[in-house]
Amino acid sequence: MIFISPISSIFDYSTYALMWFVFGANSRDHQALFQTGWFVESLMTQTLIVHVIRTAKVPFFQSRASVPILAITATVMGVGIYLPFSPLATRLHTKVTIKLKKLWRDRATAF
């Protein structure tokens, strides 16, 4: 349990660096993009924490959760990833939907 906090901090710093350097969310104009990326990352890591705290063994390798728990985990993570791209995103007042789609298209054509 004492390793959860340092590992969480590593994910936090990695997310900061990814959003700042890779996605260019480093100005007020890109504040919504940063917040959305932070939301998705936080949702995924917190969802995976359920698997870490449920056993003393190494999750997914030494101990596997039941099928319903794995299905719920996958569903929550899938909804969290889909939400910024969905039509519901505009109703939630996130102005990121179009920016993410454009950013994805720009990154895909760059390679």
FITI-86314 format. One line per 5 residues: their letters; for each residue y, z, x of C-alpha. Coordinates in pm, 1 decimal. Layout:
A) Y Z X; ...
REM end
This chain:
MIFIS) 0.0 0.0 0.0; 240.1 57.6 289.4; 219.1 -310.5 375.3; 351.4 -436.7 40.2; 717.1 -363.7 116.6
PISSI) 729.3 -533.9 459.3; 537.2 -833.8 326.9; 776.3 -855.0 32.1; 1068.5 -851.5 275.2; 913.4 -1138.0 470.8
FDYST) 892.1 -1341.6 149.2; 1252.9 -1250.2 65.8; 1384.4 -1361.2 405.4; 1173.9 -1676.9 391.5; 1316.6 -1757.7 48.8
YALMW) 1671.7 -1700.2 171.5; 1613.9 -1933.1 466.9; 1442.0 -2198.2 254.5; 1715.3 -2198.5 -8.8; 1994.8 -2194.6 253.3
FVFGA) 1868.5 -2447.2 508.8; 1623.9 -2672.6 322.7; 1771.6 -2691.4 -26.5; 2133.2 -2647.9 83.7; 2205.7 -2369.1 -164.0
NSRDH) 2473.0 -2223.4 60.9; 2792.4 -2249.8 -143.1; 2930.1 -2142.8 -479.8; 2857.6 -2491.6 -611.2; 2487.0 -2432.0 -556.6
QALFQ) 2475.5 -2074.6 -681.3; 2261.9 -2161.4 -985.1; 2012.8 -2344.7 -764.1; 1979.8 -2037.8 -541.7; 1933.9 -1807.4 -840.3
TGWFV) 1668.1 -2032.1 -989.9; 1478.2 -2054.4 -662.6; 1499.1 -1678.4 -627.4; 1369.5 -1632.7 -984.1; 1069.6 -1858.4 -928.1
ESLMT) 979.6 -1699.1 -593.7; 1015.8 -1346.7 -729.1; 805.6 -1423.4 -1034.9; 527.7 -1567.8 -822.9; 518.4 -1288.0 -567.0
QTLIV) 532.8 -1016.1 -832.0; 254.7 -1185.7 -1025.0; 38.5 -1196.8 -712.8; 109.5 -828.0 -643.8; -114.1 -750.2 -942.6
HVIRT) -406.5 -879.6 -739.0; -307.6 -675.8 -433.9; -275.7 -340.6 -611.5; -589.7 -375.9 -823.8; -830.1 -342.5 -529.4
AKVPF) -854.9 -188.2 -184.3; -1021.9 -504.8 -58.1; -853.7 -830.4 41.9; -765.1 -1011.0 -283.1; -919.1 -1355.4 -344.9
FQSRA) -1142.7 -1325.7 -36.0; -1331.7 -995.1 -59.3; -1259.5 -921.4 -424.8; -1194.5 -1167.1 -703.6; -1035.3 -1073.7 -1035.2
SVPIL) -1196.7 -1158.0 -1365.8; -1146.0 -1500.9 -1517.8; -895.1 -1376.6 -1781.1; -675.8 -1214.3 -1512.4; -687.4 -1529.1 -1299.0
AITAT) -601.8 -1741.2 -1604.0; -307.3 -1519.4 -1697.2; -182.6 -1526.8 -1337.3; -201.5 -1905.7 -1324.8; -32.7 -1936.5 -1664.1
VMGVG) 257.7 -1707.2 -1574.5; 310.8 -1886.8 -1243.9; 287.9 -2228.1 -1409.5; 540.8 -2135.1 -1677.5; 771.3 -1990.6 -1411.2
IYLPF) 761.5 -2314.0 -1212.7; 800.7 -2534.1 -1521.6; 1083.2 -2335.6 -1683.4; 1371.1 -2464.5 -1464.5; 1264.0 -2824.8 -1537.3
SPLAT) 1201.4 -2775.8 -1907.9; 1438.0 -2850.9 -2197.5; 1454.1 -2474.4 -2253.0; 1642.4 -2438.1 -1922.8; 1962.4 -2576.8 -2074.2
RLHTK) 1934.1 -2333.2 -2364.0; 1906.9 -2050.7 -2112.1; 2236.0 -2170.6 -1961.7; 2091.0 -2271.8 -1628.5; 2272.5 -2573.4 -1496.2
VTIKL) 2003.1 -2628.4 -1241.8; 1774.4 -2865.4 -1430.0; 1954.8 -3186.4 -1337.9; 2030.2 -3063.8 -984.1; 1665.4 -2980.1 -919.7
KKLWR) 1546.6 -3314.5 -1052.1; 1805.5 -3496.2 -837.3; 1721.0 -3284.1 -533.2; 1348.9 -3350.9 -582.3; 1413.7 -3725.0 -613.4
DRATA) 1642.0 -3726.2 -305.7; 1390.1 -3532.5 -95.2; 1105.2 -3758.7 -206.7; 1292.1 -4075.8 -110.6; 1395.9 -3928.4 225.9
F) 1034.7 -3931.7 346.2
REM end
